């Protein structure tokens, strides 16, 4: 199983002005975090795209390109690229360039986005939310698979035998589809034969098992090789030396963000009891000591049989030193436990055939 980290580049905001206080320092810290993740042997680092004062990363590929010069092995992906409000040609060119700079380590994780700020910012109508994504994903895949492209659609000027450069170093630039849990999104990824990343950030993770079964079933019905499809799980969580320490450190930043977003969207505040329940065995938060975090990841693996797990360590602003320690523990303590057990499971005939 591939293991990695993703983040949105959370930053502190001045309560009086609404302006970010430390965007530049946060970006510099971010590069150190990606560099450390590479050094401790993690497989993937993802950066999300947001256009708000409380997040520093509006252009993930720029930060990933800077990280490419400081890393050697780690896969560098968006998490996600809000494809609905971007231009697929530019997205492809940006990530093909990143692929060349990084020596073939670039990926695109395309999604519709959980925030809406990018739509008015780039002149798109929210009423076109679904059709924009479907159309632009279609174009992105044609750009990936063909050096010269002829294409037409509703929301963008057509291309007529247009060459698109640069080409990536990899033969096929990996494109994942990120979803929040809707069957229609899972079916789209399945029909296209694309790997799917599922965000599980609340509730009981086992409730997502039917969705993943549906994804595999739809892939088979579409003539795809379901055994070749890959599934990733993206979750909130934190690692510290002890479970008590991890829960104490993660509580404040997480609940501050969830309650702020909840106020915007009409959700009730998260209580301490709810937080503790979500950190428990059946909850979605992956919080604890290295052993506890590994145990929860492996429990989910028995349910989902997924091939990738990404942990969002800093859901709200957290001290850089604490994030660095969490990355160190995730790479040196959690990853070896998970990899050894998943490798054992794949060698077990009854498990592999289930």
Buried (B, 14 or more C-beta within 10 A) or exposed (E): BBBBBBBBBBBBBEEEEEEBBBBEEBBEBBBBBBBBBBBBBBBBBBBBBBBBBBBBBBBBBBBBBBBBEEBEEBBBBBBBBBBBBBBBBEBBBBBBBBBBBBEEBBBBBBBBBBBBBBBEEEEBEEEBBEBBBBBBBBBBBBBBEEEEBEBEBEEBEEBEEBEBEEBBBBEEBBBBBBBEBEEEBBBBBBBBBBBBBBBBBBEEBEEBEEBBEBBBBBBEEEEBEBEEBBBBBBBBBBBBEEBEBBBEBBBEBBBBBBBBEBEEEEEEEBEEEBBBBBBEEEBBBBBBBBEBBBBBBBBBBEEBBBBBBBBBBBBBBBEBEBBBBBBBBBBBBBBBBBBEBBEEBEEEEEEEEE
